Amino acid sequence: MPVLLVVDDHDELRRTTAMVFTALGWDCETAGSAPEALALLKGHDRFDAALVDLVMPFVSGVAVLNECIRVGLPAMALTGLDEQAARKFCPACVSVVTKPLDYYAVDEILRRHVRMYRLSGMMTRSGQVEQS
């Protein structure tokens, strides 16, 4: 079962998102802030993907997304902004999804990202490049 890190400062949305993705076959861990997510990512080899709220108080989701990019973890930015504004806020974001979520579409995109990383044979689950 793939493991998804769900990061959002809104408790209800975070719990609902985790519940829906659990029903869709993901094992979910949650974080209510960027610092909490960054601490969880220190052992990121247990995660297959991340869904991260872009705008959060104190430390934004951009810090979490940048860490996901740095370690090679597939991640999607979640935002209430329109996509164009979100891309200005986080130009390095590969995937941006706007609220309200289409959970099935997000599930499909995340699974595609996870398959791509796993099938590429170039990355291990921990984000390290495998030596041939």
N, CA, C and O atoms as CSV, one atom per row, in Angstrom:
chain,resi,resn,atom,element,x,y,z
A,1,MET,N,N,0.845,-1.177,0.000
A,1,MET,CA,C,0.000,0.000,0.000
A,1,MET,C,C,0.894,1.246,0.000
A,1,MET,O,O,1.783,1.361,0.844
A,2,PRO,N,N,0.672,2.180,-0.933
A,2,PRO,CA,C,1.492,3.394,-0.957
A,2,PRO,C,C,1.200,4.287,0.250
A,2,PRO,O,O,0.087,4.301,0.775
A,3,VAL,N,N,2.216,5.024,0.674
A,3,VAL,CA,C,2.106,5.881,1.858
A,3,VAL,C,C,2.112,7.346,1.422
A,3,VAL,O,O,3.025,7.801,0.732
A,4,LEU,N,N,1.069,8.074,1.841
A,4,LEU,CA,C,0.881,9.475,1.471
A,4,LEU,C,C,1.006,10.364,2.702
A,4,LEU,O,O,0.387,10.104,3.733
A,5,LEU,N,N,1.810,11.410,2.584
A,5,LEU,CA,C,1.890,12.438,3.617
A,5,LEU,C,C,0.942,13.560,3.238
A,5,LEU,O,O,1.094,14.171,2.180
A,6,VAL,N,N,-0.041,13.839,4.097
A,6,VAL,CA,C,-1.028,14.898,3.874
A,6,VAL,C,C,-0.699,16.044,4.821
A,6,VAL,O,O,-0.703,15.873,6.040
A,7,VAL,N,N,-0.412,17.223,4.248
A,7,VAL,CA,C,-0.011,18.375,5.057
A,7,VAL,C,C,-0.997,19.511,4.816
A,7,VAL,O,O,-1.106,20.025,3.703
A,8,ASP,N,N,-1.713,19.897,5.868
A,8,ASP,CA,C,-2.664,21.006,5.780
A,8,ASP,C,C,-2.909,21.543,7.177
A,8,ASP,O,O,-3.042,20.768,8.124
A,9,ASP,N,N,-2.972,22.865,7.318
A,9,ASP,CA,C,-3.190,23.471,8.629
A,9,ASP,C,C,-4.661,23.461,9.043
A,9,ASP,O,O,-4.964,23.712,10.210
A,10,HIS,N,N,-5.567,23.182,8.135
A,10,HIS,CA,C,-6.989,23.097,8.472
A,10,HIS,C,C,-7.317,21.668,8.893
A,10,HIS,O,O,-7.282,20.747,8.077
A,11,ASP,N,N,-7.638,21.492,10.180
A,11,ASP,CA,C,-7.840,20.159,10.745
A,11,ASP,C,C,-8.869,19.334,9.984
A,11,ASP,O,O,-8.618,18.180,9.636
A,12,GLU,N,N,-10.028,19.933,9.727
A,12,GLU,CA,C,-11.105,19.174,9.087
A,12,GLU,C,C,-10.716,18.722,7.679
A,12,GLU,O,O,-10.962,17.575,7.306
A,13,LEU,N,N,-10.119,19.607,6.907
A,13,LEU,CA,C,-9.702,19.255,5.553
A,13,LEU,C,C,-8.613,18.182,5.585
A,13,LEU,O,O,-8.627,17.253,4.776
A,14,ARG,N,N,-7.671,18.312,6.520
A,14,ARG,CA,C,-6.589,17.331,6.649
A,14,ARG,C,C,-7.156,15.955,6.994
A,14,ARG,O,O,-6.776,14.954,6.387
A,15,ARG,N,N,-8.066,15.906,7.969
A,15,ARG,CA,C,-8.664,14.623,8.377
A,15,ARG,C,C,-9.501,14.031,7.250
A,15,ARG,O,O,-9.424,12.832,6.980
A,16,THR,N,N,-10.304,14.869,6.589
A,16,THR,CA,C,-11.150,14.386,5.500
A,16,THR,C,C,-10.304,13.867,4.347
A,16,THR,O,O,-10.590,12.806,3.792
A,17,THR,N,N,-9.280,14.601,3.991
A,17,THR,CA,C,-8.398,14.180,2.894
A,17,THR,C,C,-7.742,12.844,3.223
A,17,THR,O,O,-7.698,11.953,2.375
A,18,ALA,N,N,-7.239,12.696,4.429
A,18,ALA,CA,C,-6.615,11.435,4.840
A,18,ALA,C,C,-7.628,10.294,4.818
A,18,ALA,O,O,-7.313,9.183,4.391
A,19,MET,N,N,-8.839,10.573,5.278
A,19,MET,CA,C,-9.887,9.542,5.298
A,19,MET,C,C,-10.227,9.086,3.876
A,19,MET,O,O,-10.343,7.887,3.622
A,20,VAL,N,N,-10.385,10.028,2.956
A,20,VAL,CA,C,-10.727,9.695,1.572
A,20,VAL,C,C,-9.590,8.904,0.923
A,20,VAL,O,O,-9.832,7.885,0.276
A,21,PHE,N,N,-8.349,9.371,1.096
A,21,PHE,CA,C,-7.228,8.662,0.477
A,21,PHE,C,C,-7.003,7.288,1.105
A,21,PHE,O,O,-6.539,6.371,0.427
A,22,THR,N,N,-7.320,7.135,2.376
A,22,THR,CA,C,-7.266,5.813,3.000
A,22,THR,C,C,-8.283,4.889,2.328
A,22,THR,O,O,-7.981,3.732,2.033
A,23,ALA,N,N,-9.479,5.404,2.090
A,23,ALA,CA,C,-10.511,4.609,1.393
A,23,ALA,C,C,-10.098,4.283,-0.045
A,23,ALA,O,O,-10.534,3.278,-0.606
A,24,LEU,N,N,-9.255,5.137,-0.639
A,24,LEU,CA,C,-8.779,4.901,-2.004
A,24,LEU,C,C,-7.542,3.998,-2.044
A,24,LEU,O,O,-6.974,3.766,-3.111
A,25,GLY,N,N,-7.129,3.491,-0.875
A,25,GLY,CA,C,-6.041,2.517,-0.853
A,25,GLY,C,C,-4.676,3.045,-0.459
A,25,GLY,O,O,-3.670,2.369,-0.674
A,26,TRP,N,N,-4.620,4.243,0.117
A,26,TRP,CA,C,-3.356,4.800,0.591
A,26,TRP,C,C,-3.244,4.602,2.098
A,26,TRP,O,O,-4.258,4.570,2.796
A,27,ASP,N,N,-2.046,4.473,2.595
A,27,ASP,CA,C,-1.775,4.552,4.026
A,27,ASP,C,C,-1.366,6.007,4.252
A,27,ASP,O,O,-0.371,6.457,3.683
A,28,CYS,N,N,-2.112,6.751,5.069
A,28,CYS,CA,C,-1.875,8.195,5.215
A,28,CYS,C,C,-1.276,8.552,6.563
A,28,CYS,O,O,-1.661,8.011,7.600
A,29,GLU,N,N,-0.330,9.469,6.524
A,29,GLU,CA,C,0.168,10.147,7.713
A,29,GLU,C,C,-0.129,11.617,7.499
A,29,GLU,O,O,-0.131,12.092,6.363
A,30,THR,N,N,-0.380,12.342,8.582
A,30,THR,CA,C,-0.751,13.745,8.448
A,30,THR,C,C,0.166,14.646,9.264
A,30,THR,O,O,0.778,14.236,10.250
A,31,ALA,N,N,0.230,15.895,8.805
A,31,ALA,CA,C,0.945,16.946,9.529
A,31,ALA,C,C,0.104,18.208,9.437
A,31,ALA,O,O,-0.444,18.516,8.379
A,32,GLY,N,N,0.000,18.941,10.543
A,32,GLY,CA,C,-0.810,20.148,10.584
A,32,GLY,C,C,-0.032,21.432,10.372
A,32,GLY,O,O,-0.596,22.525,10.432
A,33,SER,N,N,1.274,21.300,10.122
A,33,SER,CA,C,2.102,22.479,9.892
A,33,SER,C,C,3.320,22.090,9.068
A,33,SER,O,O,3.666,20.914,8.961
A,34,ALA,N,N,3.957,23.087,8.492
A,34,ALA,CA,C,5.178,22.828,7.726
A,34,ALA,C,C,6.296,22.273,8.612
A,34,ALA,O,O,6.951,21.310,8.213
A,35,PRO,N,N,6.542,22.847,9.813
A,35,PRO,CA,C,7.597,22.274,10.654
A,35,PRO,C,C,7.333,20.798,11.015
A,35,PRO,O,O,8.259,19.987,11.044
A,36,GLU,N,N,6.083,20.466,11.285
A,36,GLU,CA,C,5.734,19.077,11.588
A,36,GLU,C,C,6.009,18.179,10.382
A,36,GLU,O,O,6.543,17.081,10.534
A,37,ALA,N,N,5.647,18.641,9.192
A,37,ALA,CA,C,5.884,17.866,7.966
A,37,ALA,C,C,7.377,17.712,7.704
A,37,ALA,O,O,7.834,16.631,7.332
A,38,LEU,N,N,8.138,18.782,7.894
A,38,LEU,CA,C,9.587,18.712,7.674
A,38,LEU,C,C,10.238,17.709,8.624
A,38,LEU,O,O,11.176,17.009,8.244
A,39,ALA,N,N,9.741,17.640,9.855
A,39,ALA,CA,C,10.266,16.654,10.809
A,39,ALA,C,C,9.950,15.236,10.334
A,39,ALA,O,O,10.801,14.351,10.423
A,40,LEU,N,N,8.739,15.014,9.832
A,40,LEU,CA,C,8.364,13.689,9.315
A,40,LEU,C,C,9.184,13.316,8.086
A,40,LEU,O,O,9.514,12.147,7.888
A,41,LEU,N,N,9.508,14.298,7.271
A,41,LEU,CA,C,10.266,14.032,6.048
A,41,LEU,C,C,11.719,13.649,6.314
A,41,LEU,O,O,12.396,13.133,5.425
A,42,LYS,N,N,12.198,13.896,7.523
A,42,LYS,CA,C,13.560,13.464,7.844
A,42,LYS,C,C,13.684,11.956,7.711
A,42,LYS,O,O,14.767,11.449,7.421
A,43,GLY,N,N,12.606,11.241,7.915
A,43,GLY,CA,C,12.572,9.793,7.691
A,43,GLY,C,C,11.711,9.493,6.485
A,43,GLY,O,O,10.934,8.538,6.492
A,44,HIS,N,N,11.846,10.316,5.435
A,44,HIS,CA,C,10.927,10.298,4.295
A,44,HIS,C,C,10.921,9.003,3.523
A,44,HIS,O,O,10.043,8.805,2.683
A,45,ASP,N,N,11.859,8.116,3.770
A,45,ASP,CA,C,11.881,6.896,2.980
A,45,ASP,C,C,10.634,6.047,3.192
A,45,ASP,O,O,10.415,5.078,2.465
A,46,ARG,N,N,9.819,6.397,4.174
A,46,ARG,CA,C,8.569,5.652,4.367
A,46,ARG,C,C,7.422,6.222,3.526
A,46,ARG,O,O,6.357,5.610,3.449
A,47,PHE,N,N,7.627,7.391,2.890
A,47,PHE,CA,C,6.577,8.010,2.088
A,47,PHE,C,C,6.783,7.745,0.604
A,47,PHE,O,O,7.908,7.686,0.107
A,48,ASP,N,N,5.651,7.586,-0.089
A,48,ASP,CA,C,5.678,7.422,-1.541
A,48,ASP,C,C,5.298,8.711,-2.255
A,48,ASP,O,O,5.670,8.914,-3.411
A,49,ALA,N,N,4.556,9.583,-1.573
A,49,ALA,CA,C,4.102,10.845,-2.171
A,49,ALA,C,C,3.648,11.777,-1.055
A,49,ALA,O,O,3.449,11.368,0.089
A,50,ALA,N,N,3.492,13.057,-1.431
A,50,ALA,CA,C,3.011,14.048,-0.464
A,50,ALA,C,C,2.003,14.977,-1.140
A,50,ALA,O,O,2.137,15.311,-2.318
A,51,LEU,N,N,1.008,15.379,-0.383
A,51,LEU,CA,C,0.005,16.355,-0.803
A,51,LEU,C,C,0.104,17.487,0.216
A,51,LEU,O,O,-0.214,17.301,1.391
A,52,VAL,N,N,0.546,18.669,-0.239
A,52,VAL,CA,C,0.947,19.731,0.685
A,52,VAL,C,C,0.189,21.021,0.414
A,52,VAL,O,O,0.201,21.536,-0.704
A,53,ASP,N,N,-0.478,21.544,1.457
A,53,ASP,CA,C,-1.131,22.849,1.369
A,53,ASP,C,C,-0.050,23.899,1.166
A,53,ASP,O,O,0.944,23.927,1.891
A,54,LEU,N,N,-0.244,24.744,0.195
A,54,LEU,CA,C,0.764,25.737,-0.171
A,54,LEU,C,C,0.833,26.889,0.821
A,54,LEU,O,O,1.923,27.335,1.179
A,55,VAL,N,N,-0.326,27.375,1.270
A,55,VAL,CA,C,-0.369,28.549,2.144
A,55,VAL,C,C,-0.760,28.115,3.552
A,55,VAL,O,O,-1.893,27.707,3.806
A,56,MET,N,N,0.213,28.215,4.462
A,56,MET,CA,C,0.000,27.892,5.869
A,56,MET,C,C,0.667,28.977,6.700
A,56,MET,O,O,1.578,29.650,6.218
A,57,PRO,N,N,0.224,29.160,7.952
A,57,PRO,CA,C,0.824,30.200,8.788
A,57,PRO,C,C,2.263,29.869,9.188
A,57,PRO,O,O,2.649,28.702,9.255
A,58,PHE,N,N,3.034,30.899,9.449
A,58,PHE,CA,C,4.410,30.836,9.953
A,58,PHE,C,C,5.396,30.333,8.894
A,58,PHE,O,O,6.212,31.110,8.397
A,59,VAL,N,N,5.333,29.057,8.545
A,59,VAL,CA,C,6.199,28.496,7.507
A,59,VAL,C,C,5.276,27.932,6.433
A,59,VAL,O,O,4.421,27.094,6.721
A,60,SER,N,N,5.447,28.389,5.203
A,60,SER,CA,C,4.527,27.969,4.145
A,60,SER,C,C,4.834,26.551,3.666
A,60,SER,O,O,5.875,25.973,3.977
A,61,GLY,N,N,3.905,26.029,2.915
A,61,GLY,CA,C,4.081,24.720,2.314
A,61,GLY,C,C,5.195,24.682,1.286
A,61,GLY,O,O,5.660,23.604,0.916
A,62,VAL,N,N,5.630,25.845,0.819
A,62,VAL,CA,C,6.722,25.899,-0.150
A,62,VAL,C,C,7.974,25.238,0.428
A,62,VAL,O,O,8.691,24.541,-0.291
A,63,ALA,N,N,8.243,25.448,1.714
A,63,ALA,CA,C,9.402,24.823,2.351
A,63,ALA,C,C,9.287,23.298,2.306
A,63,ALA,O,O,10.275,22.603,2.070
A,64,VAL,N,N,8.093,22.788,2.531
A,64,VAL,CA,C,7.869,21.344,2.488
A,64,VAL,C,C,8.014,20.827,1.059
A,64,VAL,O,O,8.646,19.797,0.827
A,65,LEU,N,N,7.427,21.543,0.108
A,65,LEU,CA,C,7.524,21.129,-1.291
A,65,LEU,C,C,8.966,21.164,-1.780
A,65,LEU,O,O,9.390,20.278,-2.521
A,66,ASN,N,N,9.717,22.171,-1.375
A,66,ASN,CA,C,11.130,22.230,-1.754
A,66,ASN,C,C,11.906,21.048,-1.190
A,66,ASN,O,O,12.785,20.502,-1.857
A,67,GLU,N,N,11.582,20.652,0.040
A,67,GLU,CA,C,12.249,19.483,0.634
A,67,GLU,C,C,11.859,18.207,-0.122
A,67,GLU,O,O,12.701,17.339,-0.353
A,68,CYS,N,N,10.588,18.096,-0.502
A,68,CYS,CA,C,10.154,16.935,-1.297
A,68,CYS,C,C,10.930,16.876,-2.616
A,68,CYS,O,O,11.395,15.813,-3.027
A,69,ILE,N,N,11.061,18.022,-3.266
A,69,ILE,CA,C,11.815,18.086,-4.525
A,69,ILE,C,C,13.270,17.691,-4.278
A,69,ILE,O,O,13.852,16.934,-5.055
A,70,ARG,N,N,13.852,18.202,-3.202
A,70,ARG,CA,C,15.261,17.929,-2.896
A,70,ARG,C,C,15.534,16.438,-2.716
A,70,ARG,O,O,16.564,15.930,-3.158
A,71,VAL,N,N,14.594,15.737,-2.058
A,71,VAL,CA,C,14.810,14.303,-1.787
A,71,VAL,C,C,14.189,13.398,-2.840
A,71,VAL,O,O,14.287,12.175,-2.739
A,72,GLY,N,N,13.546,13.986,-3.856
A,72,GLY,CA,C,12.986,13.175,-4.932
A,72,GLY,C,C,11.660,12.516,-4.599
A,72,GLY,O,O,11.334,11.463,-5.148
A,73,LEU,N,N,10.887,13.129,-3.701
A,73,LEU,CA,C,9.588,12.588,-3.323
A,73,LEU,C,C,8.498,13.247,-4.164
A,73,LEU,O,O,8.379,14.472,-4.148
A,74,PRO,N,N,7.701,12.471,-4.896
A,74,PRO,CA,C,6.611,13.068,-5.669
A,74,PRO,C,C,5.661,13.838,-4.741
A,74,PRO,O,O,5.213,13.312,-3.722
A,75,ALA,N,N,5.365,15.082,-5.106
A,75,ALA,CA,C,4.517,15.917,-4.257
A,75,ALA,C,C,3.630,16.803,-5.113
A,75,ALA,O,O,3.998,17.213,-6.214
A,76,MET,N,N,2.455,17.084,-4.577
A,76,MET,CA,C,1.508,18.003,-5.211
A,76,MET,C,C,1.226,19.139,-4.253
A,76,MET,O,O,1.060,18.931,-3.051
A,77,ALA,N,N,1.173,20.355,-4.802
A,77,ALA,CA,C,0.788,21.519,-4.016
A,77,ALA,C,C,-0.732,21.620,-4.019
A,77,ALA,O,O,-1.366,21.525,-5.069
A,78,LEU,N,N,-1.301,21.811,-2.853
A,78,LEU,CA,C,-2.737,21.963,-2.662
A,78,LEU,C,C,-2.980,23.421,-2.299
A,78,LEU,O,O,-2.331,23.947,-1.394
A,79,THR,N,N,-3.914,24.088,-2.999
A,79,THR,CA,C,-4.106,25.511,-2.723
A,79,THR,C,C,-5.531,25.980,-2.957
A,79,THR,O,O,-6.275,25.407,-3.753
A,80,GLY,N,N,-5.888,27.028,-2.247
A,80,GLY,CA,C,-7.142,27.718,-2.478
A,80,GLY,C,C,-6.976,28.832,-3.495
A,80,GLY,O,O,-7.958,29.427,-3.941
A,81,LEU,N,N,-5.725,29.116,-3.864
A,81,LEU,CA,C,-5.436,30.119,-4.894
A,81,LEU,C,C,-5.743,29.517,-6.269
A,81,LEU,O,O,-5.887,28.302,-6.402
A,82,ASP,N,N,-5.840,30.367,-7.281
A,82,ASP,CA,C,-5.951,29.782,-8.615
A,82,ASP,C,C,-4.565,29.264,-9.008
A,82,ASP,O,O,-3.555,29.673,-8.434
A,83,GLU,N,N,-4.529,28.366,-9.987
A,83,GLU,CA,C,-3.281,27.685,-10.332
A,83,GLU,C,C,-2.185,28.656,-10.759
A,83,GLU,O,O,-1.021,28.463,-10.409
A,84,GLN,N,N,-2.540,29.690,-11.505
A,84,GLN,CA,C,-1.540,30.648,-11.980
A,84,GLN,C,C,-0.892,31.393,-10.798
A,84,GLN,O,O,0.324,31.582,-10.775
A,85,ALA,N,N,-1.691,31.804,-9.842
A,85,ALA,CA,C,-1.159,32.476,-8.657
A,85,ALA,C,C,-0.297,31.519,-7.842
A,85,ALA,O,O,0.744,31.913,-7.316
A,86,ALA,N,N,-0.724,30.269,-7.737
A,86,ALA,CA,C,0.043,29.277,-6.989
A,86,ALA,C,C,1.399,29.044,-7.633
A,86,ALA,O,O,2.396,28.893,-6.926
A,87,ARG,N,N,1.459,29.011,-8.944
A,87,ARG,CA,C,2.733,28.789,-9.640
A,87,ARG,C,C,3.679,29.981,-9.453
A,87,ARG,O,O,4.897,29.799,-9.441
A,88,LYS,N,N,3.143,31.188,-9.307
A,88,LYS,CA,C,3.987,32.346,-8.998
A,88,LYS,C,C,4.538,32.231,-7.581
A,88,LYS,O,O,5.677,32.612,-7.312
A,89,PHE,N,N,3.718,31.702,-6.684
A,89,PHE,CA,C,4.091,31.530,-5.285
A,89,PHE,C,C,5.137,30.432,-5.142
A,89,PHE,O,O,6.029,30.518,-4.298
A,90,CYS,N,N,5.023,29.402,-5.971
A,90,CYS,CA,C,5.928,28.249,-5.904
A,90,CYS,C,C,6.276,27.798,-7.317
A,90,CYS,O,O,5.712,26.819,-7.806
A,91,PRO,N,N,7.200,28.499,-7.984
A,91,PRO,CA,C,7.529,28.162,-9.371
A,91,PRO,C,C,8.110,26.761,-9.551
A,91,PRO,O,O,8.024,26.197,-10.642
A,92,ALA,N,N,8.702,26.187,-8.496
A,92,ALA,CA,C,9.296,24.850,-8.600
A,92,ALA,C,C,8.252,23.736,-8.499
A,92,ALA,O,O,8.573,22.573,-8.742
A,93,CYS,N,N,7.014,24.073,-8.146
A,93,CYS,CA,C,5.975,23.055,-8.005
A,93,CYS,C,C,5.682,22.407,-9.356
A,93,CYS,O,O,5.392,23.090,-10.338
A,94,VAL,N,N,5.760,21.109,-9.387
A,94,VAL,CA,C,5.480,20.374,-10.609
A,94,VAL,C,C,3.978,20.214,-10.789
A,94,VAL,O,O,3.454,20.424,-11.883
A,95,SER,N,N,3.291,19.848,-9.728
A,95,SER,CA,C,1.854,19.626,-9.784
A,95,SER,C,C,1.146,20.527,-8.784
A,95,SER,O,O,1.539,20.605,-7.620
A,96,VAL,N,N,0.108,21.203,-9.241
A,96,VAL,CA,C,-0.695,22.070,-8.383
A,96,VAL,C,C,-2.150,21.657,-8.543
A,96,VAL,O,O,-2.636,21.494,-9.662
A,97,VAL,N,N,-2.843,21.489,-7.424
A,97,VAL,CA,C,-4.268,21.161,-7.454
A,97,VAL,C,C,-4.997,22.196,-6.603
A,97,VAL,O,O,-4.541,22.563,-5.520
A,98,THR,N,N,-6.135,22.659,-7.110
A,98,THR,CA,C,-6.880,23.692,-6.401
A,98,THR,C,C,-8.032,23.090,-5.601
A,98,THR,O,O,-8.600,22.059,-5.961
A,99,LYS,N,N,-8.355,23.774,-4.504
A,99,LYS,CA,C,-9.492,23.395,-3.670
A,99,LYS,C,C,-10.753,23.945,-4.316
A,99,LYS,O,O,-10.682,25.006,-4.936
A,100,PRO,N,N,-11.880,23.300,-4.209
A,100,PRO,CA,C,-12.076,21.996,-3.583
A,100,PRO,C,C,-11.457,20.885,-4.428
A,100,PRO,O,O,-11.381,20.976,-5.654
A,101,LEU,N,N,-11.021,19.847,-3.743
A,101,LEU,CA,C,-10.318,18.750,-4.400
A,101,LEU,C,C,-11.246,17.837,-5.182
A,101,LEU,O,O,-12.362,17.540,-4.755
A,102,ASP,N,N,-10.765,17.403,-6.326
A,102,ASP,CA,C,-11.355,16.265,-7.024
A,102,ASP,C,C,-10.483,15.084,-6.599
A,102,ASP,O,O,-9.462,14.799,-7.223
A,103,TYR,N,N,-10.899,14.400,-5.525
A,103,TYR,CA,C,-10.068,13.369,-4.921
A,103,TYR,C,C,-9.659,12.285,-5.907
A,103,TYR,O,O,-8.523,11.810,-5.873
A,104,TYR,N,N,-10.571,11.893,-6.779
A,104,TYR,CA,C,-10.246,10.823,-7.737
A,104,TYR,C,C,-9.177,11.270,-8.726
A,104,TYR,O,O,-8.281,10.495,-9.060
A,105,ALA,N,N,-9.261,12.502,-9.193
A,105,ALA,CA,C,-8.245,13.011,-10.121
A,105,ALA,C,C,-6.893,13.123,-9.432
A,105,ALA,O,O,-5.870,12.769,-10.017
A,106,VAL,N,N,-6.877,13.614,-8.191
A,106,VAL,CA,C,-5.624,13.738,-7.442
A,106,VAL,C,C,-5.032,12.354,-7.184
A,106,VAL,O,O,-3.824,12.160,-7.317
A,107,ASP,N,N,-5.874,11.402,-6.818
A,107,ASP,CA,C,-5.422,10.024,-6.603
A,107,ASP,C,C,-4.755,9.481,-7.864
A,107,ASP,O,O,-3.683,8.880,-7.785
A,108,GLU,N,N,-5.364,9.682,-9.001
A,108,GLU,CA,C,-4.817,9.193,-10.263
A,108,GLU,C,C,-3.463,9.833,-10.570
A,108,GLU,O,O,-2.528,9.144,-10.978
A,109,ILE,N,N,-3.356,11.140,-10.376
A,109,ILE,CA,C,-2.101,11.842,-10.651
A,109,ILE,C,C,-0.998,11.381,-9.694
A,109,ILE,O,O,0.127,11.122,-10.119
A,110,LEU,N,N,-1.324,11.280,-8.402
A,110,LEU,CA,C,-0.325,10.837,-7.431
A,110,LEU,C,C,0.151,9.420,-7.729
A,110,LEU,O,O,1.347,9.137,-7.665
A,111,ARG,N,N,-0.782,8.533,-8.054
A,111,ARG,CA,C,-0.395,7.151,-8.381
A,111,ARG,C,C,0.487,7.107,-9.627
A,111,ARG,O,O,1.422,6.310,-9.706
A,112,ARG,N,N,0.185,7.960,-10.593
A,112,ARG,CA,C,1.010,8.019,-11.803
A,112,ARG,C,C,2.431,8.469,-11.446
A,112,ARG,O,O,3.406,7.904,-11.942
A,113,HIS,N,N,2.542,9.482,-10.589
A,113,HIS,CA,C,3.864,9.947,-10.155
A,113,HIS,C,C,4.620,8.840,-9.423
A,113,HIS,O,O,5.808,8.626,-9.665
A,114,VAL,N,N,3.929,8.144,-8.533
A,114,VAL,CA,C,4.566,7.071,-7.767
A,114,VAL,C,C,5.028,5.958,-8.714
A,114,VAL,O,O,6.151,5.471,-8.585
A,115,ARG,N,N,4.183,5.555,-9.655
A,115,ARG,CA,C,4.560,4.509,-10.623
A,115,ARG,C,C,5.769,4.945,-11.434
A,115,ARG,O,O,6.684,4.156,-11.667
A,116,MET,N,N,5.774,6.199,-11.864
A,116,MET,CA,C,6.875,6.709,-12.664
A,116,MET,C,C,8.192,6.603,-11.886
A,116,MET,O,O,9.204,6.170,-12.436
A,117,TYR,N,N,8.179,6.994,-10.614
A,117,TYR,CA,C,9.391,6.910,-9.805
A,117,TYR,C,C,9.807,5.471,-9.578
A,117,TYR,O,O,10.991,5.144,-9.661
A,118,ARG,N,N,8.844,4.609,-9.292
A,118,ARG,CA,C,9.176,3.205,-9.022
A,118,ARG,C,C,9.643,2.482,-10.283
A,118,ARG,O,O,10.586,1.691,-10.231
A,119,LEU,N,N,8.992,2.746,-11.407
A,119,LEU,CA,C,9.334,2.051,-12.648
A,119,LEU,C,C,10.593,2.587,-13.312
A,119,LEU,O,O,11.221,1.897,-14.114
A,120,SER,N,N,10.954,3.803,-12.979
A,120,SER,CA,C,12.133,4.386,-13.619
A,120,SER,C,C,13.394,3.604,-13.290
A,120,SER,O,O,14.346,3.583,-14.070
A,121,GLY,N,N,13.393,2.960,-12.127
A,121,GLY,CA,C,14.564,2.198,-11.725
A,121,GLY,C,C,15.740,3.080,-11.366
A,121,GLY,O,O,16.803,2.587,-10.986
A,122,MET,N,N,15.552,4.374,-11.486
A,122,MET,CA,C,16.644,5.291,-11.190
A,122,MET,C,C,16.597,5.774,-9.752
A,122,MET,O,O,17.620,6.180,-9.199
A,123,MET,N,N,15.441,5.736,-9.152
A,123,MET,CA,C,15.306,6.236,-7.794
A,123,MET,C,C,14.855,5.110,-6.873
A,123,MET,O,O,14.030,4.279,-7.252
A,124,THR,N,N,15.398,5.090,-5.673
A,124,THR,CA,C,14.899,4.196,-4.653
A,124,THR,C,C,13.764,4.917,-3.949
A,124,THR,O,O,13.537,6.104,-4.185
A,125,ARG,N,N,13.063,4.220,-3.101
A,125,ARG,CA,C,11.965,4.851,-2.366
A,125,ARG,C,C,12.484,5.980,-1.490
A,125,ARG,O,O,11.746,6.921,-1.198
A,126,SER,N,N,13.742,5.905,-1.067
A,126,SER,CA,C,14.300,6.953,-0.214
A,126,SER,C,C,14.799,8.148,-0.997
A,126,SER,O,O,15.327,9.092,-0.409
A,127,GLY,N,N,14.640,8.128,-2.334
A,127,GLY,CA,C,15.033,9.260,-3.139
A,127,GLY,C,C,16.497,9.240,-3.567
A,127,GLY,O,O,16.963,10.170,-4.227
A,128,GLN,N,N,17.220,8.195,-3.200
A,128,GLN,CA,C,18.624,8.091,-3.575
A,128,GLN,C,C,18.752,7.461,-4.959
A,128,GLN,O,O,17.976,6.575,-5.319
A,129,VAL,N,N,19.709,7.910,-5.714
A,129,VAL,CA,C,19.941,7.339,-7.040
A,129,VAL,C,C,20.591,5.980,-6.862
A,129,VAL,O,O,21.597,5.850,-6.165
A,130,GLU,N,N,20.007,4.957,-7.502
A,130,GLU,CA,C,20.559,3.623,-7.419
A,130,GLU,C,C,21.807,3.526,-8.286
A,130,GLU,O,O,21.866,4.086,-9.381
A,131,GLN,N,N,22.787,2.816,-7.785
A,131,GLN,CA,C,24.019,2.584,-8.540
A,131,GLN,C,C,23.875,1.314,-9.353
A,131,GLN,O,O,23.410,0.301,-8.830
A,132,SER,N,N,24.263,1.342,-10.624
A,132,SER,CA,C,24.154,0.160,-11.485
A,132,SER,C,C,25.352,-0.747,-11.297
A,132,SER,O,O,25.439,-1.794,-11.938
